[in-house]
Amino acid sequence: MSLKNYLIPLSLSLLLSCSVFSQHEKRLEKADENFNRFAFVDARKIYHKVAEKGYESLDLLKKLGDSYYFNAELDQAVVWYEKLITNYGDEVDPEYIFRYSQCLKNVKRYEEADTMMEKFNALSSNDQRAEFFVNTRDYLNFIELQSGKFRLLKLTTNSKYSDYAPSFNNQGQLVFASSRGGSGMSKTVHEWNEMPFLNLFSSDIIEANGILKTPKKLKGKINSKFHESSTSFSKDGQTVYFTRNNYTKRKLGKNAEGNILLKIYRATLDEGVWKNIEELSFNDNEYSVAHPALSADGKKLYFASDMPGSKGLSDLYVVDVHEDGTFGEPKNLGDHINTEGRETFPYISDSGRLYFASDGHIGLGGLDVFVAVPEGDGFSIPYNVGKPVNGSTDDFTFVLNEDTKIGYFSSNRAGGKGYDDIYSFKQTGELITSCNQYVSGVVTDANSKEILSDTEVILLDDNNNELQRTTTDTKGAYKFDLECETKYIVRATKSEYAPTEVLLPTNNVLEYEYTLPLQISKGGLEDKEAKEGDDLAKLLALQTIYFDLNKSNIRSDAEVELQKIIATLQEYPQLKIDVRSHTDSRADDNYNMYLSERRAKSTIKYIVEKGGIEASRVTGRGYGEANLINTCKNGIKCSDKDHQLNRRSEFIVIK
């Protein structure tokens, strides 16, 4: 099984229904046999011949698409998935909608890919991949902002075969997996993709430019006649963790279905030769454990697996490495990192940043490289590292020397020398690894539309605590920095004008600017005589504060108006008000009295707690349906709109 693409459903049981086309039964049975043991190239040849004879079914199109998809040939898979979606749209499992979207990105048909993700979201609302898409619809804009932080360097080490999974051995060399030939190396061709089996090689690094010298196979029994890949070395370079097919003590292990999965092994260096090869204790014959990444202090080992409890096709895990070399219990890295797709090839930098490849998080197509920074006991949400590392094909196995800023990654992009190639780069800028949002706007006179300079604009949290304050410039403009997924209040205030407030809840888009123009009106209480018994809401020309039927909670539209009441109470500390809440005539009179009391208390509580107003300055009570403002009394038929006019609160000046 290929180490790069092993993380597919390991129980593919898409059995073709061939009863209608009996002449193809034996041929399709052979194809199914090849497909189910991951011999995709052999299976594909038979499926093509059957398709050329005019045979078509949902299962055949799925398998033809899958035979390319799981070999990372997404430009070819798109043809068959397109036929699948077009001809069998209502019968197709949502997972194929997602795969089709990924393939469309590969051929840079991004608008169509997003349309498919919209459909995927509608069918799979609980899928985290759908949630990520909904929350990052402007992902292309963010990736453009992120792009350009790496400059690709020239590298001539690649062969015409597959070269990938670079890692630093902390001895001045880069170790990587390659299916290139060499003396004493098996020429066996693997049936997954008709490539020779992978072995581990090392190359000396020229630190000035990251150029690699002629590769040499690692010495010792670390290389076998099966696949070896994805290494991670201790700081002293004397211990290596690596991925291999399930091959221990010259015995090949298989799972219950007869498939050869992957395991992580450990070896130590003895006079230049790798010895003492042992498989790790948390391996298992029934699931794959692969792609190790050791933390800088050697105390934690990260890896990819589809072990029971995994969220997707593969998840990232971490396990403690004890001083005596034993291991703790593997822990899933959780929903910030793992999706229903593939998260794989982790790498932990010396500063503790987690780089990994994923097709579950939103990217440019295929596997993209993401970075997550340490946060508490885990990691932040992942950030796409942008172009030129990421493109529309598979980009993966990213490593970076944070001192020299030289790093390497692998890709199967066009223009390479082989099936997969290693690319070197120089980091030239810092990645965006935090959610950056802003709000800006212009303050104007609500009536004359005149631009108002020297206007104070205040940013408050939803508890009315002041966070930032600024004054508009000669063009009436202001700007604040914001945090993601946070509720704010933006208030504008100027002498001879009534203050105005706008509620601003932010989203979780990683880089986003809100445009929020503010309009204020001349007046307020400065040019008005506020007498006892006046309704403050009318003096300030506020919108009426309404309640939903049978509810006492403060609605979001009401919050905006209550913030204006709060601002006035803060500006005039001698002012006292009486909150009078009313209901419509529906329901029992006694119940309506009880409901209006709840509404009065809810309004008073908001003003006191959110505005920091002394409780003695805000009194109130409920009046039930005693003071209707229209004819909608008991027994009178009225519209919902007319009834709502009676569900209100008033703010009567008492001092």
N, C-alpha and C positions, 0 to 999 in steps of 0.2 A: 504494500500500500504506500502511496506517495506521502512523504512527510509534510509537504507543503499543503496539500489539499485533503488531508485525512479527515478533517473535521466536518464531515457531512453526516446526514442521518445514517447511523450504522445499522439500521434495520430496514433498509430499502426493500419494501415488499410490494412493489408496484407490478403485480402480475398481469400480463396482457390477457385480454379475453379474445381468444382466437377461434372460437367455435364457428363463427360465420365464414371465416376464411381458412377452411381446413387445409388447403393446399400449402399454407404458410406455417402450419402448426410446428413442424419439426424445426424449421428455420428459426422461428420466434422462440421456441423453447431453448435452443442453443444460445440465442442472443440474450434471453433472460438469465440464463446460467452465467454468461460472461458478465452481464450487468451487475448481478447480485454479488459477484465476487470482485467487483470494481474494475473489471477488465473493459474499461469504457471504449477504448479504441476498437477492440474486436467486436464488441456489441454494436457499436455504431455502424460498422460496415454492413452488418446483417440488416439492421433497421433501415438503412438507406436503400438497400436492395428491395426490401419489402415495400417501402414507400414509393419507389420508382415503378412498382407494379400496380400502383393505384390504390394500395391499401392505406387507410388512414383511420386512426382512432384517438381518443383522448389520451390513452396510456402510451401509445406509440409516440405521439408528439411530445408528451412529457419526458419520455426517456431519451428521445433524440436531443431535446433541449438540455436535459441533465447531463448527457454524455459530454457535451461541450462545456456546460456551466461548471461542473466539478473538475474539469481540466483547465479552468480559467480562460477558456476560449469564448469569452462573452460575446464577441462580435459575431460568432457563428451561432451561438445559442439564441440570440435575439430573433433569428429567422424562424426557428421552430416554436419558440414561445409566442411569437407574434401570431402564428397560425393557430396555436393552442387557444390563445385569448380570443382571437377573432371568431373561431369556429365553435368553441365550447365555453364561451365566457361565463354562463350561468352555472356550469358544472365544475369549474376550475377551483381547486382549493386556494384560499387566499395566499398561501405561501408562494404559489406560482405567480401571483400578481406582483409580489415583492421581488422575486427573481427577475421577472420581466423588466421591472423598473430599474434594477441594477444593470441589466444588459443594455437598456436604452441609454443609461448614463455612459456606458462604455463606448457607444458610438456617438456620444455627445448630443443626444436628443433629449435635452434636459427638461423642456416643457412637457413632452410626452411622459417622461419619467415621473415628473411631479404629479401629472394627472393620474398615473397608475398608483402613486403613493396615496393620493386622495381616496381612490377606490379601495386600496388596501386598508386605509384608516377606517373607512365606512364599514368594512367587513370585519375588521380586527381591532376594535376600539380599545381593547385591553392589552394589545401588543405594544411593548415599550418602543419598538422601532417606529410604530405609527405615532406614538406620543412625541418622540423626538422630532419627527418630521413636522407635526402640527406646531410645535413650539419653536422650530427653527426654519420657518418657510423661506426666510431670506438667507439661507445657508450659503448660496453662491456669493452674496455680497460679503459675508463674513470671511469666506475663504479668500476672496480677493484682498481684503484688508490684511489677512494673515500671510498672504503669499509674498515671496521675495525675500524671506529671512534666511534662505540658504542659496549658495552659489555652487552649481555642479562643477566638479573637477574632472579632468581626463583620467580614465583608468583603462589599462590595457590587459588586465589580468584575466578577463572572462574568456570562456571557451565557447564552442558552438553548441555545448550541451546546457545543462542547468547549473547555475552557480548562485548561491544565496546563503542566508543565515550567517552574516559576518558577526564576529565577536572579538573583543580584545582579550588576549591571554595574559595581559599584564607583564609580558616579557618582551614588549616591543614588536609584537607580531599580531597579525589579524588571522584568525582561524575561521574557515568557512566550509560549507558543504558543497560538493561538486560531483557531477556524474561524468566528468571528463575521464578519458582513458589514462593509462599509466602502467608502468612495468609492474607485473605481478597483480594487476587489478582485474577483477572479474569483468568480463564483457557481457554478462547476463543483462538482457533487456527486460525491464519491468513492464508487465502487461497493462498497468494503469494508463501510462502515456507513452509506451514504447521508448522510454529513456533508460540508459544504464542505471544501476543502483548507485546511490550516493555514498561518498566517503568523505572523510575530513582532511582538509589541507591547511597549511599555514604559509603565510608570506610575511617577510620582514616589511615593516612600515617605514617609509621615509617621512619623518614627522613634518618637515617643512611644507609638504604639499599633499601628503596622504597617498602618494604613489606606492604601489606594492611591488615587491621583487618577485622573482619566479617562485610559484607555489611548490610546496613539497608535502607529500602525505605524512600525516602524523605517524610516529613510530609506536610500535607495540600492537597489542591485540584490540586496540580501541576501534579499528576498522574491521568489519566482518564482511561476509558475502551478501549481507542485507543492507538496509538503509541505516546510515548514521547522519545526524544533523544537529543543528541548534545547540551550541555549546555555551557554557557560562563558567568563568574561571574565578577562583579565589584570588584575593589581593596579592598573595605571594606567587601566584601562578602554578602552585604545586598540586592543586586539586581541580578537577574539571567535572562538571555535570553535563551530560549530553543525552540526546534523544536517539533511540534505536528501535527498530522493529523488535517485537517480543522474541528475543533470541538470547537465551542464557545458558551458559555451560554447554554450548553446541547443540542445544535443544530449542526447536522452534515451537513457541506456544501459540495456541489459537483460542478464540472465544467459542461459545456454544454454537454459533452459526458457522464456524470454520474459518473465520476471518482472522488475519494476523494484524493485531493492533500495535500500539506504540507504548514504550515505557521510557522512563528516565533512569539513567545509569550514572554511577560515579566512578572515577578512576584517579589514581595518584601518579605523580611523575617521579621516576627513579632513574637518574643519570640519562635523562633525555628520552626515556622510553615510558610509555603509559602502561601501568600495571594495576593489579588489585581491582579489577573491574567488578562492580557489584550493582545489582539493581536496587532501587530504593524501596523502602518498606511499604509505602502507600500505593505502589503499583498494583494493578489487578489485570487478570486475563480478560475480564469482561468489559473493560472500557480503556480508553487511551489516556495516557498521561505523557505530556510532551512539552518541549520548548522551555527549558529551565532558564531562570534569570535570578542570579544571586545578588543580594543587597551588598553594598560596599563593605559593611561590617561582617558579612558572612553569616548573619544570624537569621535571615529570612530567605526563603527560596520561593520565587513566584513561578507559576507554570500554567499551561492550558490543559483543560480536560473536559471530557463529556461524561464524567462520573455521575452517578445518581444524585439528584438535587441540582443539577446544572439547569440554568434558565433557558439556554439556547443550544445551538449546534455545538458550541464549545464555549466555556466560561474561563475566566482567569481566577486562579486560586493562589493562596499564600500558605506556607507551612513554616513553623519555627524550626530552625536547625540548632539542636542542643550542642553544648560544648563537647560531649562525648561522641558526636556524630550521628546521634539518633534524631528522630523527627517527632514533632507534635502532630496534632490533627489538622488536616487541610481545611482552610476556611475560604469560602467563596467571597470574592471582592465586592459583591453586592450590586444593587441596581444602578448606582452611579456609573459603573463600568460595564457590567454585563447586560446583554440584550438577548432576544430570541434568535439572533443571528450568530455570526462567528466573531468571537474575540480571541485573539491568538498572538503568538510571538511577542511576549512581554520583554521589556528591557528596563532595568532600574539604573538610572544614572547615579553618579557619585553623590549628587545633591538630593537624591531620593525621588526624582521625577520618574513617573511611570510612562513609558512609551509603549504603544502596542498597535496591532493592526486589527481593523474591524470592518465588517460590512453591515453591521447592525446600526451603528451611529451614522448620521447623515454625512455623505461625502460625495466625491466626484465620480464614483463608480468602482466596482470591484472592492478589494481591500484598500482602505486608506490608513495612513498612520495618524495616530492621535496621541496627545500628551495630557496627563492629569498630574496635578501637583499635590504634594502631601497636604492633608487637611484633617486635623484631629487625629483619630485612629485609622483613618483611611485616606481616600483621595477625593479631589474635587471632581466636578463633572469634566468629561474629556473635551479637549479642544483640537479641532483639525489643524494639522501643522501647515496646511496650504501647499501651493505650488512652489518650486518644481518637484518637491518630494512626492506629492500626490498628483495623480492624473486620473484618466478615465479607465485605466487598467488596474491590475493588482500591484500594490505598493506595500512593502512589508519588511520585517526584520531590520528595524532602524536601530542604530547604535551611535553614540556620540561621546567623544572625549571632551568634557566641558572645560578642560584647561587649554587645549590647543584649538578647540572649536572645529576640529576635523571629525567627520563621521562617515558612516556608510549605511546604505539601505539596499534593498533588492526590489526589482520590478520586472514584469514581463512586457513592458511598453515597447512600442514599435521603435526600430532603429538600433535595437540591441544586437549583440553578437550571437546569443543563444536563446534557449527556451526561457530561462530567467537569467538576469544579469545583476551584478553588483555595481552600484554607483557610489562614488565618493563625493563629498561636499564640504564646503566651508560655511559655518554659520556666520551670517553677517548682521543679524539683528535679533532682538529679543522677541520671543513669541508672545502673543496675547494669551494670557492664562488666567484672566479674571473677567468677570462680567462688567462691561463698561457701558453705562447708559447716561444720557444727558437730556435735559429739557431746556429749550430756548424759546423765546418769543418776543413780541413787541407789545408794549402797553399803549393803549390809545383811549381817547375820550369816547365814551359810548355813543354820544350824540353827534358831536362835530367830526369824529374820526381823527382828530388831531393827535399826532404822535406826542407822547408825554415823556419827556426826559426828567431826570432827577426824581423818579418815582421809586419808592422803596418796594422791593419784591422780597418776600420772606418765604423760605422753604421750611415747612414744619412736618413732623411725623404725624401719624394718625392719632396720637395722643396730645397734639397741639404743642409739643416741645419744639422750640426753634432749633433748626439745624444749621441753616445758612441764611445770610442776608446780603443783599446787593442793591445797588442803585442803577436804574436804567441809564444808558449813555445818551448821547445827543440824538441817536436814532431811535430812542425808546426801547432798546434791546436789553435783554437780560439772559443769563445762562447759569445753570446749576449742574453739578455732577450728581448722579443718582446710583442707587444700588438696585439690583434685579429683584423682582418679586417682592416689592415693598410698597406700602401705601403711603402717599405723601399728600400734603395740602400746600398749594401754591397761593400765596396771598399778596395782593397789590394794594398799597395804601399811599395816599397823597393828601396833603392839606387841601381842604375845601372839597374833597371827593369822599364819597362813601367807599369803604374798603370792599374788595371783592375777593372771593376764594374759589378755587377749583380743586376738586379731588383728582389725584393722579395715581392710580395703581400701575406699577410697572410690571412688565412681563419678564420672561427669562431669556429673551434674545440676547446673544452674547455681546453684540455691538449695535447700539440702537440710539437714535436721537428723536425725542418727541418735540413736535412744534406746538406750542401752547400760547396763542395770543391771549392777552388779557384786556378787558374793557372795563373802565370804571366810570361812574356817573357822578357829576357834581351834585352836591347835596349832603346826604348823611344827616346827622343831627345838628351840624354846625349852623345851618341856615334855617332850621326848623325849630319851632317851639314845641317841645315834647311836654304834654300835660298829663297829669294822672288820669288814667282811663283810656289813653290813646293806645292803639295797637301798634307796637314797634314794627311789626312786619309790614304794615301799610306805610309807616313813615319812611322805611328803608326800601320800599317798593320791592319787597321780597316775593318770590313765588310762594304760594300757599303750601304748607307742609301737610301732605296727605298721608294716610295709612291705607294699607291693603285691607280688604274685607276680613274681619275677625282676627286682625293682627295688631300687635303693639310695637313691633320692632321698627327701628329707624331705617327707612329706605335709603338707597344710595343718593337719589335725587334730593331727598330731604336733608342729607348730611351737608350738601353744599350750602343750603340756606341756613342751617343751624350754625355753620361756621361763620356766617355773616353776623348772626346774633352774638356769637362768642366774641368776634372781633370788636363789636360795638360795646359790649360789656367790659372788655379789656381796655378800650379807649376811654370809657367814661366810668371810672370806678365808683361813682356815687349812684349810678343807675341801678334800680331794682325792678324786677318784672314778676308777673304772675302768669304762669303757663296754664292755659285753659284748653282742655282737650274735649273733643266732641265726637259722637258717633252718628251714623245714619239711623233711620227708624226701624230697620230690619232687626229681627231677633227680639227677645223679651226685654221690657223696659229695665228690669233689675239687672239683667245681664249686661245691657248696654252701659249702665252706670258703672258696673264693675270693669268693663272693657275700657271705658274712657279714663278711669282712674289708672289703669295699667299704662295707657298711652301717655298720660301726664307724667307719671313716674319715669317712664322710659325717656321722655324728652328732657326732663329735669336732670336725670342721671347723665345723659349725654353732655349737656351743657356744663355741668359741674365737673365731671371726670375728664372729658376730652378737652375742655377749655380751661381747666384749673380755676374755675370761678368759685368764690365763697358760697357755700350752700345757703347762707342766710340771705343772699341777694336774689335767690330764685325760689319762689313758692309756686303752688299750683294745685289744681284739683280737676277731677273729671265731672262733666255735666251731662253725660249720657246723650239722649236725644232731645233734651229740653230746649235747646237753642238752634233749631234747624234754620238754615238760611234760604230754604225754598219750600215748596208745597209738598215735599215728599214725606208726608206723615203716614202713620199706620193706616193701612187699607188703601193708600193711593198708589197706583201703578206708576213707577218711574224707571228710567233707564239706569244702567250701572254707572254711567257717567254722572248723572244727576245725583245719585246716591253718594258717589265719592266726594262731591262738593261738601257734604256734611261731615265727612271723616277728616277732621282737621285739628290743628292746634293754633291757638292765638297767644300773643305775647303782650300782655297788657302792662303798661307802665304804672307802677305804684309809687315810685319816687324818682 
